[in-house]
Structure formats: C-alpha cells, structure tokens
Amino acid sequence: MTDTDPAIRVSEIFGPTIQGEGVLIGLPTVFVRTGGCDYRCSWCDSSHAVDNQFRHEWEMMSTGAVWQNVVALSGGRPLMVSLSGGNPAIQPFGALLKRGHDEGYRFALETQGSVIRGWFADLDVLILSPKPPSSQMTTDWAAVEACLQAAQDKPQIVLKLIVFDESDYAYAKDAAARFPRLPIYLQPGNHTPPRSGNENAPVDLDGIIKRMEWLIDSVARDRWFEARVLPQLHVMLWGNRRGV
C-alpha cells in the first residue's frame, strides 16, 4: 500500500443494481460499502458495515484491488459508483476517484457530514444525510457546513433526511432552513432493519408505506413544495437482503 494506492476498509462490493434511494434512485450502480462508522444510529440498516463485531468480515483492500472489482462487476462499462458504509468518508478515496474518473466512471458518496475530506470536491454527487433525533445521535452542524466548504460547489450536493416521526420531521425542516440552496429529499424510515447480520429479518412494508403517506400529507399540509418524498425502493423490492 502506498500514498497512490492506499488501503480501503471494505465491507462488500456488489452490483450492478439500482440505487434504491435519494437523488439517484433507479440509476444502475456498483456499490463499494466500507466498514466502520463514527455513529451508532439506533435504527441502522447496515450494522454489518458498522458494528465492530463484524470486523472479521471486512477486508483491507488496496485502491487497485477495489478498482479491479468495480471494473469486473461493470464489465468495463462506466457507470455510477456509490461509496457507502458505515461512514465512507473515513476511508481514503481520493486515489480511487482519480482512477475512476480517468476511465469515465462517476462517483456518489453519502455521509452524515461528521468527517471532512478534501476529496469531496472530486465527487460527482455528495449526499449529506445528517441524522435526526430518532437516531439518538447529535448533529455537529459546523462539521456539516465544513463538508460543504470542502466540496467547493464542485459536485452536485443534496440533503437526504430520514424521517420516523414529528421530531424528525421538524429536524428535517430545520436542516432545510440551514441550507436553503440544497435540494432536499425526505425518506420514511425503516423501523424493521436487520439486526446482527440477519438479512432475512422481515420488513413491515405496510408500516413503512403508512409512514410515507403521513410524510406526504405533512409536506402537502405545510406547503413544503421544495421537498421530495421518496421511498427506499430496494427495501420495497428485496426487503433487508444484502447485495441488491
């Protein structure tokens, strides 16, 4: 491993499949999911990439090895690569971005905005997803602002907020007010995420759909016409399965 080929802690690499949520929903994508996170959200739906008990499943891979996997999965045809986690901002992705861009690929990263990286400016899409009260985490708004500054307005930047209840909804409105120039996407939370790596955990789709209906009604009631309400499409299609 060198500065031009740094090691990346990988939980899984999979695809191509569709992006299941947010601004890129429906777009064919290869996912590089990293291991490790500085948050422990109460409703985390990717605990296999967060909790230390799964560290034995993670692999330290060189940038070159990660890239070989992406190229093999995509058949060498450029597409969108989603950098996810955990918190992917912890990992050194600068060299991977350069290598992929040289070959015509595009990159999106989603992060809660707690770790700032200079290579955010090299992304094509930056999704900032600060975590609402239901996560039991505390948002450092100064860090989120620093992420924006690091990106230098070069990538497309959006806000994505998960909403479970009225407190989360109020938090989302506050986030939108803090960053009025950013498009905002609202997503009803999955209250039945997999636990302890159990991808067969049942999903309460009826409950999720009811929450989405409530969220749509709330947006319409408040005339919050700038917000976009979208589901987790992959949850609706495949439940809590991994690698889809």
C-alpha positions in Angstrom: 0.0 0.0 0.0 1.3 3.5 -0.9 0.0 7.1 -1.0 -1.1 6.5 -4.6 -2.6 3.1 -3.7 -3.9 3.4 -0.2 -5.8 0.7 1.7 -9.5 0.9 2.0 -11.5 -1.0 4.6 -14.2 -2.7 2.6 -17.4 -4.5 3.9 -18.7 -5.5 0.5 -18.6 -4.6 -3.2 -21.6 -5.5 -5.3 -23.7 -4.7 -8.3 -24.6 -3.5 -10.8 -28.0 -3.0 -9.3 -30.2 0.1 -9.0 -29.6 2.9 -6.5 -32.6 2.4 -4.1 -33.0 5.9 -2.6 -32.4 9.6 -2.9 -31.4 11.8 -5.8 -30.0 8.8 -7.9 -32.9 6.4 -7.3 -33.3 3.9 -10.0 -29.8 4.5 -11.6 -27.7 1.4 -12.3 -24.9 1.5 -9.8 -22.0 -0.5 -8.4 -21.7 -0.2 -4.6 -18.4 0.0 -2.6 -19.6 -0.4 1.0 -16.9 0.4 3.5 -16.5 -0.9 7.1 -16.6 1.3 10.1 -18.6 4.3 11.3 -18.2 7.0 13.9 -22.0 6.9 14.6 -24.2 4.2 16.1 -27.7 5.1 14.9 -30.5 3.3 16.8 -32.2 2.2 13.5 -29.1 1.5 11.4 -29.9 -0.8 8.5 -26.3 -1.7 7.7 -25.0 -2.9 11.0 -22.7 -5.4 9.2 -20.7 -2.4 8.0 -20.8 -0.5 11.3 -20.5 -2.7 14.3 -17.1 -4.0 15.4 -18.5 -7.5 15.8 -18.4 -7.8 12.0 -14.8 -6.6 11.6 -13.8 -10.2 10.7 -15.9 -9.8 7.6 -14.2 -6.6 6.5 -11.1 -6.6 4.3 -8.3 -4.1 3.9 -8.0 -3.7 0.1 -5.7 -1.6 -2.0 -7.2 1.0 -4.2 -6.1 -1.0 -7.1 -7.9 -4.1 -5.8 -11.1 -2.2 -5.2 -11.0 -0.8 -8.7 -10.4 -4.2 -10.2 -13.6 -5.4 -8.5 -15.6 -2.4 -9.8 -14.4 -2.9 -13.4 -15.1 -6.6 -13.2 -18.7 -6.0 -12.0 -19.4 -3.3 -14.5 -17.9 -5.2 -17.4 -15.6 -2.3 -18.0 -18.5 0.0 -19.0 -18.5 3.2 -17.0 -21.4 3.8 -14.6 -22.2 5.4 -11.2 -20.2 4.0 -8.3 -21.8 4.6 -4.9 -19.4 4.9 -1.9 -21.4 3.9 1.2 -20.9 2.5 4.6 -20.8 2.8 7.5 -19.4 6.3 7.0 -17.3 6.1 3.8 -15.8 9.5 4.5 -13.5 7.7 7.0 -11.7 6.0 4.1 -9.0 7.4 1.7 -11.0 7.5 -1.5 -9.0 10.3 -3.3 -6.9 7.9 -5.4 -9.9 5.8 -6.4 -11.8 8.9 -7.6 -9.0 9.9 -9.8 -8.5 6.4 -11.3 -12.2 6.0 -11.9 -12.7 9.4 -13.5 -9.8 8.7 -15.8 -11.8 5.8 -17.1 -15.1 7.6 -17.4 -16.8 6.4 -14.2 -18.8 8.7 -11.8 -18.9 8.7 -8.1 -21.5 9.4 -5.4 -20.9 9.4 -1.7 -23.4 9.5 1.2 -22.3 10.7 4.6 -23.8 12.2 7.8 -21.4 15.1 7.5 -19.2 14.3 10.5 -15.9 13.7 8.8 -14.5 16.3 6.3 -12.3 15.3 3.3 -10.7 17.5 0.7 -11.5 14.9 -2.0 -15.2 15.7 -1.6 -14.5 18.3 -4.3 -13.7 15.4 -6.7 -17.0 13.6 -6.3 -19.8 13.9 -8.8 -22.6 13.7 -6.2 -22.3 14.4 -2.5 -25.3 13.3 -0.4 -25.3 14.9 3.1 -27.5 12.9 5.4 -27.3 14.3 8.9 -29.1 12.0 11.4 -32.4 13.1 13.1 -33.3 12.7 16.8 -34.7 9.2 16.3 -31.1 8.0 15.6 -30.1 9.1 19.1 -27.1 10.8 17.6 -26.2 14.5 17.8 -25.5 16.6 14.7 -22.5 18.9 14.6 -23.8 21.5 12.1 -20.4 23.2 11.9 -19.0 19.9 10.6 -21.8 19.6 8.0 -21.0 23.1 6.9 -17.3 22.3 6.7 -18.2 19.3 4.4 -19.9 21.8 2.1 -16.9 24.1 2.1 -14.6 21.1 1.3 -16.8 20.2 -1.7 -16.3 23.7 -3.1 -19.6 23.5 -5.0 -18.0 21.1 -7.5 -20.2 18.0 -7.1 -23.9 18.0 -7.1 -24.8 18.3 -3.4 -28.1 17.4 -1.9 -29.6 16.8 1.6 -31.3 13.5 2.4 -33.2 13.2 5.7 -34.7 10.1 7.2 -38.0 10.7 9.0 -39.7 8.5 11.5 -41.8 10.9 13.5 -42.8 14.5 14.1 -39.5 15.3 15.8 -37.6 14.0 12.8 -39.8 16.0 10.5 -39.1 19.2 12.5 -35.4 18.4 12.3 -35.7 18.0 8.5 -37.4 21.4 8.2 -34.6 22.9 10.3 -31.9 21.3 8.1 -33.6 22.7 5.0 -33.7 26.1 6.5 -30.0 25.9 7.4 -29.1 25.0 3.8 -31.8 26.6 1.6 -29.9 26.3 -1.6 -29.6 22.5 -1.4 -32.3 20.2 -2.8 -33.8 18.1 -0.1 -35.0 14.5 -0.2 -37.2 13.0 2.6 -37.3 9.3 3.2 -39.6 7.4 5.6 -37.5 5.3 8.0 -37.5 1.5 8.0 -38.4 0.6 11.6 -37.7 -3.1 10.9 -34.0 -3.1 9.9 -31.9 -6.3 10.0 -30.2 -7.0 13.3 -26.9 -8.9 13.9 -26.4 -9.5 10.2 -29.8 -11.2 9.7 -30.7 -10.3 6.1 -33.8 -12.4 6.4 -35.4 -10.1 9.0 -39.0 -9.4 8.0 -39.9 -5.9 6.8 -43.1 -4.2 7.8 -43.8 -2.7 4.4 -47.4 -1.7 5.4 -45.9 0.3 8.3 -43.3 1.9 6.1 -45.9 2.8 3.5 -48.2 4.3 6.1 -45.3 6.4 7.3 -44.6 7.6 3.8 -48.3 8.5 3.4 -48.1 10.5 6.6 -44.9 12.2 5.4 -46.5 13.2 2.0 -49.5 14.5 3.9 -47.3 16.6 6.2 -45.4 18.1 3.2 -48.6 18.9 1.4 -50.2 20.4 4.6 -47.2 22.7 5.2 -46.9 23.7 1.5 -43.3 22.5 1.7 -43.1 22.2 -2.1 -39.3 22.1 -2.3 -39.1 18.8 -0.6 -39.1 15.5 -2.5 -40.5 12.4 -0.7 -39.1 9.1 -1.9 -39.1 5.5 -0.6 -36.3 3.1 -0.2 -37.0 1.3 -3.4 -34.6 -1.6 -2.6 -36.4 -2.3 0.6 -39.8 -2.4 -1.2 -38.3 -4.8 -3.7 -36.0 -7.0 -1.7 -36.6 -6.3 1.9 -33.5 -6.5 4.1 -31.4 -8.5 1.7 -27.7 -7.6 1.2 -26.0 -7.2 -2.2 -29.0 -5.8 -4.1 
